[in-house]
């Protein structure tokens, strides 16, 4: 399972590249595959020029991108992503969303935890909504839109958590 926690969990004294290599080795990746994949992800996430910068000196968005790369490094069958676009610039957020979409099309499972309704609307097929510690909805996005009678997902969410809709 690949995990991206809200806090990146990177080692601040290791470089971006060293963090990825370290975690790849922990996951048992073969050296040749690991180095190829690290180079590929650094390129995709526009971090090649930051690979020798220690994580503690990277910006919040750059650390987030390295942590995202760590989560998908060995292409696990399940990804658990908490706020994957938090703190990243617009172009990087777009690239991360694209990578998540592509990842999901390979038949792998992506579990996304976010407050970003735009990400939910764009990336999710099946949704669980939790409010005040209670599961308010679990099911398909289109079924929720029909139940609530709204098309804008933020409006769907607000009506559901305010209790304007019978919970399923």
N, C-alpha and C positions, 0 to 999 in steps of 0.2 A: 504494500500500500504506500502510495506517495502522499505525504502530508505537507500542507502549507499552513502553519499556524499564523494567527494574527501577528504575533511577535516572530520575527524571522528565524530565530534560533541559530544564526550563523556564529561561528567563532570569530570574534572581532580582531584577533591577532593573525588570522590566516587571510591570505588574499582571496579574491573571488574565485579564482581558479583552484587554489588549494582547498577551499571549502568544498567545492564540487568534487574534486578528486578524492578527498577524504571520505565524503558520504558515499560516493560511488564504490569505493573499496569496502566500506562497511556493508554495502549491499551485495558484495561479491562479484562485481562487474570485472570482466577481464580487462587487463590494462589497455590493450589496443582499442577495444570497443569504448572503454571509458574515456580515453583521451580524444577519440574521434567525436564522441557524443558531447563532451564538454566544449570542444571547439565549435561544434554545430550550434549548441544552445547559446553560447556567448555571442555568436554571430547573429542568430535569430533575434536575440533580445538586445542587440546593439550595445554589447558590453565588452567587445573584444579589446577596446582601448583601456578597459578598467580591470582586465584579468589579473594584473600584478599589483593592484591597489588593495591594501588590507581592508577587510570588511568594515572595520570601525571607522574608516575614513570615507566610505561610500555614502552617498546621500540616502535618505529613506527610500526613495523610489528605486535606486540602484540595488540596495539590499533586498528589497521586495522582489526584484527581478531575479537576483541570484537565488533567493529562497524558492521562487517558482521553478527555476531551472532544476534545483535540487529535487523538488517534488516529482518532476517528470523525467528525471535523469535516466532511470533504468526502465522507463515505460511500463510502470506497474499496471495491473488490471483494474485497480481502483485508486482514484484520486480523491482526497479530502482537502478541499481548498477553503480556507477562511479568509474572506475579504481579499481575493487575489489581485484586485486592481488598486488596493489602498495605497495612497501615496505616490503613485506613478503618474508620469505625464500622459497627456492625451494620446500621443502616438504609441507609447509603450502599452497603455491600457488596451488600445485597439489590437496590438499584436498579441497580447496575452489572451484577449477574448477569442481572437482568430485561432490561436493554438489550442484553447480549450474546446472550441467548436470542432476542430479537426480531430482532436483526441477522442472526443465522444463519438465521432463517425466511424471510428475503428472498432466499435463494439465494446469499448471499455466504459466503466462506470465513473462518472464524475459527480461527487457530492459537493455542492456549493453552499457555503454559509455566508450570507451577505445582507447588508442593509441597502445595497444599491439596487433599486427596483429595475433600473435599466438593464443591469446585468442579468437579473432574474428573467425579465421579459425576453431578452435576446438569447440566453444560454440554456434555459431550463425547459424541459418537457413535463416533468413530474415535480410537484411542489409540495413542500410541507411548510406551513406557516405557524410559527410559535409566537404567542403574545402573552406576557405576564405569566410565563411558565406553563401555559396550556397550549396544546396542539389545537389550533383553530381550523386547520384544513390540511388534508393529505390527499393528493390526487393529481389528475392531469390539469395542466394550465388551462386548456380550452374549456374543460368542465367547470372550472372555477369562474372563468369569465362569463359563462352562461348562467351559472348560479347567481352571481352578483349582478349581472346585467350591465357590466361596464366593459369597455374595451381597453382603456388606458390602465396598465397594470398597477400603477401607483394608486389610482382610484379604487381598483379592486381590493388592494391590500388595505387601504384606509377604511373602506366600508366594512370589511371583514373584521378587522381588529376593534373597530368601534362598536361592533355588535349589531350593525344594521342588517346582517344576514344571518340566517339560521345556519349554525355550524354543522359540518358534515362529519 
